[in-house]
């Protein structure tokens, strides 16, 4: 949905980015699978390996650097929303619009 100059998405498939939506206008509320990092040490990992491990094997991959869990850049239940999503006036307008319809 588009409000003002922001394009928001609740999908994690990244299709908006693939379709060419300007990344400066795109707010991916629940994140994406384009990057992955260790939740302990922050080491970046191959997002495709992370996605495969999670979707095909049902487990988070292990960080080679510290043994922690590798997590894609998506919002899981209980996680905080991305910083860009919180407090953005256009997002707040969008949420108000959704609550009325």
Buried (B, 14 or more C-beta within 10 A) or exposed (E): EEBEEBBBBEEBEBEBBEEEBEEEBBBBBBBBBBBBBBEBEEBEBEBEEBBEBBEEEEEBBBBEBEEBBBBBBBBEEEEEBBEEBEEBEBBEEBBEEEEEE
